[in-house]
Amino acid sequence: MVSGVTGYIGGSSYGATWGIGTGEVAVSGTGSRWTNSGSVIVGLDGIGTLTIADSATVSAASGVVIAELSGSSGTLQYRGCLRCPGNGCPGCP
């Protein structure tokens, strides 16, 4: 488990020296989770990729932001079964 206030993937954080950066984070496996009391920003001022796979979870109280600033790029990949409360999901365990 990883916990934090705000997570940045791809780029610098606010208050740091601005510059294009590239970052990739994968959260994978049953019981794996990334929990933030703030937000998760995928592609702040650079290129970011967040992959969630195999029953892992990512939660952010203030939401997940994709490609926040002009010229940035963000990708969110989900590999696995999306659980749809009340609707059921074919093929889900």
Summary of the structure (lengths in Angstrom):
residues: 93
radius of gyration: 14.3
end to end distance: 22.9
largest distance: 47.2
contacts: 280
relative contact order: 0.25
helix: 0%
strand: 44%
